[in-house]
């Protein structure tokens, strides 16, 4: 969901920027009082980033 939101926010021709913070924010918004550890969110984002071939049109801090 965070990747999809970042793609919607991106200007045409610009890469989508999705951060680990975006993942934790989406988790909180979707599941209420739900806390996700930074490393867990980063790992989930890395997994989805690679599975969805996001390197083509996205940037992330999940690999830092």
N, C-alpha and C positions, 0 to 999 in steps of 0.2 A: 504494500500500500504506500509506503514511503517513496519507493521508486516511481510509482505511477504519479503521485502528487508532485514530485520533483520534475517529472517530464511535463506535466501540465503547467507548472510555473515557469519553465524555461522559455525564453524568447526563441522565435523561429531561427534555426541555424546555430543556436548556442547549445552547449552541452547542459544537460540536467545535472544539478549538484544535489546529491543526497548525502546526508551526514548520519553518523551514528545517533546524534541527538534527534534527528528527524524520526528515526526508528523508535526511540524511546517515547517521543511525543505521540506518535501514532498509536503505540501500544497503550499509552495512558488514555488517549481519546477513545479508543475502541473498547477497552476493557475496564475502564474506570480506575479504581485505586489499585493499579497493577504496576509493579516495579520490575524493570528489566535491568540487570547488571550491564555496565558499559561493554564488558568483554563479550557477553552473550549477544548483545545487540550488534556488535561489530562482526561477530562470527556469522550471525544470521544474515546480515547485510552482505558480507563477502560471498556467502553461499548463493544467495539470490542474484547478486551482481554477476557472478560467473555463469550461473545457469541461464540467465536471461540475456546473455551476451551484451551486457550494459557498457562494455568498454567502447562500443561504437558511438554511443551518444550520451554517456554519463561520466561524472567524476564523483569520487567519494573519499572520505577520510578513513574508511574502514580498514585500509591496509597499512595505516601508519602505526 
